[in-house]
Amino acid sequence: MKLKNVFKLLGLSLFMVALVLFLLSQNPKVDIMEILFPVAFGTVLAFSGACLITGELIGKIDELEKRAFWLEEEVRKLKEKIKTDKE
């Protein structure tokens, strides 16, 4: 499994946990949740967003690395061709 997919899966899972926490906090009988819920919800939401963004960035970096590799190969081939043409 690619790292990009791992981060996407982790981000979506954390987002779902945040939604479940939100639904559980709707019970007015829970006093501790009134204090801890905003902190937990914000933390989970922030981490899920960070994971989703990191997954997308890693995917773009992988694509750029592939393009750079092929460009380096083309430059190397052109240099070799120029060398052989001069001889």
GUFINU-722143 format. One record per residue (C-alpha): y, z, x. Coordinates in steps of 0.02 Angstrom, whole numbers, padded with zeros to 5 digits, always signed. Example, Ala and Ser with C-alpha at 12.3 -4.5 7.8 and 13.67 -1.06 7.14 Angstrom:
REM residues 2
-00225+00390+00615
-00053+00357+00684
//
This chain:
REM residues 87
+00000+00000+00000
+00170-00048+00070
+00299+00085+00105
+00416-00001-00016
+00291+00022-00158
+00261+00203-00110
+00446+00241-00123
+00459+00150-00289
+00312+00247-00359
+00378+00412-00294
+00551+00377-00363
+00487+00332-00534
+00373+00484-00537
+00516+00600-00491
+00624+00520-00626
+00488+00554-00754
+00476+00736-00695
+00664+00751-00719
+00649+00686-00896
+00508+00809-00934
+00614+00951-00865
+00755+00894-00977
+00644+00895-01130
+00575+01068-01086
+00751+01137-01068
+00790+01100-01249
+00699+01262-01299
+00838+01391-01332
+00721+01540-01302
+00711+01509-01115
+00851+01599-01021
+00797+01567-00841
+00792+01381-00873
+00975+01386-00922
+01016+01436-00745
+00883+01342-00648
+00876+01184-00751
+01037+01101-00692
+00990+01133-00511
+00811+01071-00531
+00861+00921-00636
+00997+00868-00516
+00883+00888-00366
+00741+00789-00441
+00859+00654-00504
+00943+00640-00334
+00777+00627-00242
+00711+00496-00363
+00866+00390-00340
+00857+00409-00152
+00675+00356-00152
+00709+00203-00259
+00855+00150-00151
+00757+00181+00010
+00612+00078-00057
+00727-00069-00093
+00812-00055+00077
+00645-00050+00168
+00592-00207+00074
+00750-00297+00125
+00731-00239+00306
+00552-00306+00309
+00613-00474+00245
+00750-00481+00376
+00627-00439+00514
+00515-00583+00460
+00663-00703+00459
+00720-00643+00630
+00545-00667+00699
+00538-00847+00638
+00712-00882+00705
+00663-00813+00875
+00510-00926+00875
+00617-01078+00833
+00741-01036+00972
+00598-01015+01096
+00525-01184+01044
+00695-01268+01061
+00720-01194+01235
+00549-01256+01289
+00587-01429+01218
+00753-01435+01310
+00666-01385+01472
+00534-01520+01454
+00665-01652+01408
+00764-01614+01568
+00611-01639+01677
//
